[in-house]
Each structure stands twice: as structure tokens, then as C-alpha cells.
């Protein structure tokens, strides 16, 4: 009977996860930097002649791409071969893999807690966390990385009863490496420390684990060796030094922040579930003799500590900490559900504040005339208001109200074109890209007066658009060059002998006659 219920929950979690991650997946353009870059690499793999080694030696703009292994790019190239090149096929592999993390977390929770209720709550918390849903829908590497790490934890926990599952641990480590390279080091360290803390010393020496690590990591090691053989020292200087270890000691490309940068990120985007994390972490600390508490404490402290000490700071680096937060919150919600122990006044106040914020958002989006976001704000205000009232009544049913309310809020947000708010940071690329594609041959070099390069513009225009200064642009007119100028640069540059091809979105495309 219990097994039947678990299968029902697994199927239900998978279904609602896929709906949330796939709904209107292609309704917004690809964003800079990650999505545009990933899509370009995948398209170049897809375009390569059948039987070529391009899948092994990926390129970006016909130049060697050393940054990350190509597993995700290969999956996207495969979807291109089936459904064409578009936003939906670009995001599909990462979205599906991230959605699979929800039922996987449920399975991990069942093994950790040895009961289904906290596991179910943890999975539902993970499902309704904004950063997890949003970044998982983007053509990025983080959601898939977390899912393979959850699969690793599942194999690790199952191996306590059946050593054969330890084979899967090694293969998951290899998959993580082929997705995102050296992030395997902190995640592998967490798994190892958990085994030690859980006194699973026999498992550490298991032949199945050792064989799994050897064969599971063989493809990743072979890929790194192939790059070294093909590119020589340049590969190691870029992949290991510039793109990996320099991020520990330097703020690469100006991406920096204080020690508490990721705590701020968690606080900004984890409500309302963050209200339950202090209680969940304290509960784990009190029950530190249990497996679930050890994993939560080790995972949260080791991973959050590692990325906080790194000099390079990027918002999505914090993503792998969310499963640990979800497990802690799931444990706390389960305790509340069973015993009714929670701080009524504090919860009521915070939920009421969120409800009021929803009403404020409703007014704001009404002014902006964004209908879906108006409905989203109304749902947020109503659900948080009902939850606050139930908390005040000491009614544990505020928990399912929070889950259903947050799910609807996220579904409405993902149905809008505002879930990628970074697109508002610069000009929309599609009209400019259409101008370029209509007048310039694919893979042509173009120079622009815009402040920085935009991989999404390169992808949509199918050309290399490089940002340079105005004096250099002026010199470009001495040769046959394509220039993409904004209005300010257009006034500064002498266009004598040049031809204006067209204009779009505040940019003018020019060529030397």
C-alpha cells in the first residue's frame, strides 16, 4: 500500500513539475550571456557535417570553446535536429532534466527521513522555489547538474542496503563533470563527507563504488585528455586556470560581491519558504545523529561556505544549495503538520506582509497593463492572506494553501513574458538581428558601438557582432566592413563613402561602399 502511494506521488510530482517547467517555455528570447552562448555552441555542433568530430571539439563563433564540457550542448543539438532551432528546443533538455529533480528529491527524502511526509513537503518546496524554476527553464547547466547530484544521493542512500547502487554514484559524478566541469569537486566532497559523518565506511571501500567511479568518470577523463591532445596547453590555461581556479581568487569579468552575497540572493528569492528554514536548520542541528540532518548540515555549510569564499560571484552559483534548504524546510513543515508547533504571530505578520506586497504588485502591473501579472499578484495576495488567517487560527492547512498558491503564482509568471527580467537590461535583439539576417551573409564579422558583446545577438543574427570603441569604428570604414551604430555613434562617425543599409530599434547598419 505504501509503495502504491509512493508511485502515485512520484507520478503526480513528475507531471506537475513538467507542466511548470515546460509551460510557455519558448515565449521569450534567449538572454545574455549563458543562453546565447550555449545556443551558439549547440547550433555549431548541429550544423557540423555528419561524421565530423565537432561534437568532441565544440566551437563558439568558429573558435575553440574551452570553458565547459559539451554534454548539455550535445543534448540541445539533438533537439535542434528534431524540432529545429528555436527558443523552445534550446531550453527543452535543461528544463526536462531540472523537472526530474523534483521526484528525485522526493525519493532522496523518503530514504533520508524513512517516511514520506517530510520527503513530499521537501519536494513541493523545491518545486515552488522561484530560482529553481526560473533558472531550470533557462538554457543553462545548473538545473541538470543538481538533478544528477540528486540522482547521486539517491544511489548513495540505496547503496546502504544494496551495494550495487554504488555503481550509479560514479556515473553521476561523471555526468556532473560532463555538464559543468569542476563543480564536481565540491559536490563530490559533500557526498564523501556525508558518508564519513554517517559512518558508512564500508561503502567507501565498496568495489562497486570504486568500479563505478572508474567507469563513470572515464568518458569525462577521456574528453579532457582529448582536448589536451588537440589544443595543448591552451586548453588547460583556459579551462582550468582562467575559467575555474581564477574564479576562486579573482573576480573574473568584474563579477564580484561581499562574503554575504549568496545569503542576500537566498533572502531575495526564497519567500515564503525562507520563513521555515531557520526552524528546519535548528531541527536538523538538534537531531544531528540522523542521516537527514547530517546531509542538510554538511551540504548547506560546505557548499554555501565554498561559493561565499570564492571571489567571483554569480547568482546561479547558489543553485545547488536549494535541495538542502528544501529538505530542512520539508522537515520543519512535517513537524508543524504533525505536532502543530509554530510561531503564530511571526508567521502571521510575514505572510500578511507578502499578501500586502501582492496587492501592491497588482496596482503596479495594472498601471503597466500586464494582465497575466495582475492575476498573478491577485493570486499571491489571496493565497498569502488565506494562509495568514489559517496560521492565526492554528490550522495546519495553511501548508497546502502555501503550496497551491505558490504553484499558481509561478505558473502565471512563467506564462508571461516577464520571467526573464534580465531582457530589460538592454535593447531587444530580435529586431536588430532580423535587420542583419536580411542584409548580411551568415557568419560575417560585424562591429558595433554598443558597450559590450551580446551572445544572444550573435545567435539570432547568425553573425559575429563585436563591440569596439568609436575611434576604432571610424577606422573600420577604411575597409569593407559592416558597422552597427547607435544614434550617438552615428553622429560622431564620418560616413562619407558609406552606405546605410537599414535601421532597427535605435541601431543603423552601415557598410563601406
N, C-alpha and C positions, 0 to 999 in steps of 0.2 A: 504493500500500500504506500509506504514511504517512497519507494523507488518510483512508483507511478506518479506521485505528486512532484517529485523532483524532475521527472521528464516533462511534466506539464509546465512547470515553472521555467525550465530550460527553453522549451519551445516558445513560450509566451515572451520571455526576455529577449530571445533572438528576434522574434517578429517585431516587437515594439522598438527594438534597437535599430533594426534595418529601416523601419519607417522613418525614424527620426534622423538617421544619418543619410538617407537617400532622397528624402523629400526635397524637391526643387534644388537638387544638387548642382545643376548647371545653370542656375538662374543669374549668376553674377560672373563678371570677367575674372580671369586669373589675376592674382595680386603679385606684387613685387615683395620680396626677392625670390623667395623659395619656390612658389608655384611656377613662375615664369621660367626659372632655371630648370626645375625638374621636367617641365613640359618640353622645353627645347631639347634636352638630352634624350628624352624618350622619343621625340619625333625623329631625331637624327638616327637613333637605333632602328626605328621603324622604316625609315627611308633607305637604309643601307641595303645593298644587294644581298639576296638570299645566299647564304653560304659564306658571307664575309665574317670577319672577326670583330665587327663593330660592337657587338654585344659585350665582348670581353674588354675592349678598349674604347669606352664611351668618349664622346667629344661634346664640347659646348661651343657652338659657332665655329665648327671645324678645327678647334683647338683641343688638345688633350684635356680631359676633365679628371683631375686627381682627387677631388675633395672627398667623395663618398663612393662606396661600392655600388654596383648598379642593379641590385635586385628589384627595388621598387620601380626604377626606370624601365626595367625589362617587363614588369607586370603592366605598366602603363602602355608601353609599346605594343604589348599583346592586345590590350583593349582597343588601341588605335586600329589594329589590323581587323578587328571585328566590327567596331562601331564608328570608325572614322576619328578624325582629330577634332575634338571639341572639349568644352569645359567638363561635361558630364563624364566622358571617358577618361579624362585626365584625373579626375578626383575619385573615380569609382573604386579602384583597388584599395587605396588608403581608407576610404570610408567603410567599405565592407570589412576589412581587417580590424578596424577600430571598433565597429559594432560587435564583432565577435568577442571582443574583450569583456562585454557585459555578462553574457552567460558563463564565460570562463571565470570571471571574478566570483560568480555565484558558486561554481564548483570548487574553487580555491577556498572560499568561505566555509562551505559545507565540511571540507576536510579539516580546516583550521579549528572551527568552533564545535565541530561534531554535532551540529544541529542546523536546521535550515533557516530559522527566522533571522538571526543576525546576518547570515550569508545573503538572504534575499534583500534585507534592508541595505546592506553594503552595495549590492549590485544596482539597486534602484537609485541610491545616492550617486554612484558613478555614472549611471545613465543620465541623470539630470544635473550634472555639473556643466556649466556653460563652457569652460575652457576645454573640457574633454570633447564635448560635442562639436564645438566650433573648429578646433584645430584638427580633430579627426576627420572632418569633412573637407579640409583643405588638402591639396596635393603636397603633403609633407610626409616626413618619415617617422614622426613621433608616435602617432597612434598605432601604427603597425609594430613599432618597437615595443610599446607597452603590452600589446596583445601577445607577442612572442614571449615577453618576460612573464606574463601571467600563465602562459602555457608551460613555461619552465617551472614555475612554482607549483602548478598542478602536478607535473611529472615528479617533482621533488617530493611532494607530500604523498603521492600514491606509492612512491618507491619505498616508503616506510613499511608498507605491507607487502609489496611486490617489487622486488629489486629490478625487474625487467624495465619498469618505467624510468629508471635512471638513465637508460639509453636516450630517452627523449630530452633529458637535461642538456646533454652535449649538443644535440641537433638544434635545440632552441638557442644555445649560445652562438652557434654558427650562423643561424638565421638573423639574429640580432646584429652580428658583425657584418653580414652582407647587406643589411638595411642601413645601419648608421655607424659602422666602424667601431671606434674605440669607446663608445658608450657602454660596450660590453664589459669594460673593466669595473666601473662602479656597480653595475647591476650584478655581475658575477661575484663581486666581493660581498654584496648584500646576501646573496644566496649561500655563499660559503660561511659567512659569519652566522647566519641563521642556523645552518646545520651544526656548527660548533656550539652555539648557545642552546640548541635543542638536544644536544648530546647525541647526535646521530653520527658518531664516529665510525661506526661500521659501514654506514652508507658512503662516507667519504672515501673509504678504501674499496668500495664495491667494484668488481671487474666491469659490471655493466656501466657504471658511471664513467670509468676510465676509457672503456671502448667507445661509449657514446661521445665523450669529449674528443677523442682522437678522430673518429669518422665524421662526427658532426661539424668539426671545425676544419676538416680537410679541404672542403671547397673554398672557404674563406682564405685559408693559408695559401692555397693554390692561386687564388685571384691576386693576392698581394705579391706573391712570387712572380706571377706573370707580368704584373705592372713593373716590377723592378727589372725584370729581364728586358722588357720592351722600352722603358723610359729611362732606366738607370737611376742615378742619384736624385734626379729632379723629382721623381715621384715621392721619395721619402722626405725630401725637403719641403714639399708642398703638403702632402697628406699627413705626415706625422708631425713635422715641425710647425709649419705655418698654420695648418687648419686644426691641429689637435693640441699639441703641447704648448704652443704660444698662447692659446686661449686660457691656459691656467695662470700664466704670469703676465699677460699683456691684455689690454682692451683692444682686441682686433677690430679694425674698421670703425673705431670710435664707440663700440657698444660696451658701455661701462655703467656702473651703478654702485651704490653703497652695499655694505655687507647684508643689510636687511632688505635688499631689492626684491627677493622672491617672497619674503613674508608679506610685503605690500601687494605683490601680484596675487597671492592667495587670498588676502583680505578683500581685494577689489572684486574678485570674480567668483567667490565661493559661497556667497549667501544664497539661501538661508542656512545651508548645511554647516557653515563655519560655526554657527551658534552652538552646535553639539560636539565640535571637535575637542575643545578643552576637557569636557567631561569624558569623552571617549578615550583621550590620551591618558587622562588620570586613571580611568578604569583599567587601561592596559598596564599602567605602571603598578597599580595595586595588585594585579594578577600576573605579575611578571614571571611566574612559574609556568604559565601556559604557553603553548606554541603560538597562538594567535597574537598574544601580547608581545612576545619576543620579535615576531616578524614586523609588527607595526612599529615598535620602538627602534629596532635596528634599521629598517627601511627608511623611516622618516628622518632619523638623526644622521645616518650615513649619507643618504642621497642629498638631503637638503643642506647638510653641512658642506658636502663636496662642491656643489654648484654655487653656494654662497661664498666660498673662498676663492672661486675662480674669478679672475679679473674681467673676463669677457662675460657680459650679462645680456641674455636674450629671453624674452618672455616664455617661449616654448621649452626652454631647458627645464622648467619646473614640472613638466607634464608627468614624468614617471613617479612623482610623489603622490599623485591623486589616488591611485589604488590603495595606498597605505592610509591616507586620510579617510577614504570611503570605508575601509574595514573598521577603523576606530569609530567612526560615526555610526556605522551599522551596529556595532556592539553596544554603543550608548543608546541608540533608538530601541534596540531589542530589550534592554534593561528597563527603559521607560515603559514600553508596551506591556511587559510582564509584571512590573512592580509599581509603576506609576510614580517613580521618584524623579522629579524635575523641578527646576526653579520657575515657579509660575509667573512671578512678577517680571523677572528679567526677560523671559521668553515672550510674554505678552507685549511688553514695551517694544522689543526689537521687531517682532512680527507686525505690530501696528505701524511702526516707522516704515517698514518695507511697503505696507499697504498704502500709506500716505504717499510714499515715493511713486507708487504705481499710478495714483490719481494725478500726481504732478506730471508724470510721463504722458498720461492721457491728454492733458491740456497742451503739453509741448507738441505732441505728434498731431493733435488737431490743428494747431497753427501751421504745422509743416504739411498738412493734408496727406498723411500717410495712414491709410485706412487699416491695414493689417496691424501696424504698430499701435494704433489706437485700441483695437480689440485686444492685442497682447497686454497692454497696460491695464485695461479693464479686468482681464482675467487675473493678472498679478494682484491687483488691488483687492478683488473679491476673494480669491483663494487665501491670500495672506490675512485678510480681515476675518474670514471664517476660522482659519487656523488660530488666530489670536483669541477669538471668542471661545473656541473649544479648549484652548490652553487654560484660559481663565476659569472654565468650568471643570478643569481637571479631567477632561475627556481625552483619552489616548487616541481617539480617531483624528486628532489634528495631524497625525503622521501620514495616513493615506491621503488626506487633503493636501498636504505639502507635496507629496509625490505627484499626484494627479495635476495639481496646479502648476508645478514647475515643468512637467512634461508638456502641458498645453502651451505654456509660455514659450518654451524652447521651440516647439513645433511651429508656432506662429512666427517667431523670429526667423527661423530657417526658411519659412515660406516667403519672407520679404526679401528685398534686395539690400538689406542693411546689416546682414550678419557678418559681412566682411567690411567693417567700418574703415579699415586702412585704405580702401579705394578712394576715400575722400581726401587723402593727404596730398594728392597731385592730380593732374589733368587726366580725364578718361582717355585710355589709349586706343580704344577701338576705332573712333572716327579718324584719328591720325594714322593708324595702321591701315585702314581702308584706303586712304589717300596714297600711301606709299605703295601698297599692293597693286593699285590701279595704274601706277605710272612707273614703277621701278621693277626690274627683274629680281627674282628671288635671290637671296644671299648676297645682295650688293651692300657695300660699305656706305653708310650714311653718317654724317656728322651733325650734331645738334647743339644748340645753345642752351638747352635745358641743363639744370645744375648737376644732374647725375644720370648715370646709365639706368635704364629700366628694362630688366629682362622680359617683362610682360609685353613691352612694345616690340622688342626683338622677336618674340614668339608670334605675335599677331601679324606683324608686318612681314615676317619671314626674311628679315634683313638684319644686319648688324648696325645698330644705331648707337654711336659713341658720343658721349658728352665731352666737349672741348671748350676752351675759352674763346671769347670773341676775336682777339688778335689772331689766334690760330685759324679760326673760321675764315677770316679775311684772306689769309694766305692760301687757304684751300681753293679759292676762286681762281688761282693762277693755273690750276689743273682742272681737268674734267671731274668735278666732284659733286655729289648730291649733298645739299645742306638743308637742315630742318630748323628754321629760325622762329623764335618767338617774336612778338611785336617789338620789344625793346632792342633786341639784336638786329632786327630788320632795319631799324632807324640808324644804327651805328655802322653798318657794313655798306661799303660801296658796291652796288650791284651792277655796275657798268659791264656790259658784255655777258650778263647772266640772264637766264630765262626763268620766270616764275611759272611753275607747273600748276600749282593749286594751293588752296588753304583749307584748313580744318581745325576747329577747336582752338583757335588762337595761334596756330603754327602755320608757317608758309614753307612749302617745299620748293627748292631752287636748284638749278643746275647750270653750270658754266656752259655757254654755247660753244 
